[in-house]
Amino acid sequence: MKKLPRTYTSEHLTSRVRRTLSRYDISVSQVYSVTTNDDADILRDFCLRSDAEDENQASGSVEDAEGGDPASEADGSPSVLEEQEVAQLPGAVNDSLLAVRCPAHTLQLAVGDAVRESDSSPIIGRCHALVYVLRKGGAMEEIRKRGLEIPVSDYSSNWTSTFDMLTGLIKLKDFTADFLSKKGHVGWTDSMWGEVEMLAKTLQPVQEAMKTLRTEQLTLGDFYGAWLTCLIKTKKIESPLAKALVQSMENKQRELWDTNIFCAALYMDPRYHFLLSDEHKRRAITHLTNTWERIAGLEQNSRIAAALK
């Protein structure tokens, strides 16, 4: 576990990762994949400098490798991350290093797209503003006095926090109506509360899926199982957000199936093997064969290096 400053650059994080690999005598060529969120720069820096790092490790100069090659980022050459940015789910960056998009973050992106597509942002914004009012002195004191749950605010790019905010407000519906009336504020209509309840209902499957996606030991098969369950449950909900979310998830699911690493993972998973088409199976076998050859090559290099010592 490495502690990072509250704000950090992609170069700094890349340097820390490579320094840790060096400490345990691990070459970048031994890394199968990198799990990342939406920070494209981190993965780009890591991949672009991998060759330079291996070369420096061979000569015993790790510190020089950590400096990287600034020219490699500015020479206009294609970024190894371009393919990954197109397929925003687990996928191949190049033949030797794979990028796996964080599963939880992938679902967050799908929800974000759906919220924008369904125009749900205004009502969510009003909920956020209402929570701000309810968390002020007078309202907060009254909420505590009545033994009610204190409302929580959401924060951007985390839709589980939005779900918590919505469900918290629903529990305070009667209190809110009474409080706003006493303070002379414009009350919320039944229609507005109906929207809030429908939003919470729509995000319920997402909330459940997130619990699975945040487990410590998560395979791509586990991810796909949680994804499918969320998708099936959301399809049963009749709301603009649900419709947009289904479309967003199906779009990302098509991108998911376009990646070799995903096809290979499900090919090896008996729960989902039957879902693969002949083309998916062909790609999976090719990927697994290439991966095995790469492992065999690393083992051979290790034996040669040991013999030369």
Summary of the structure (lengths in Angstrom):
residues: 309
radius of gyration: 24.4
end to end distance: 32.3
largest distance: 84.4
contacts: 891
relative contact order: 0.09
helix: 69%
strand: 3%
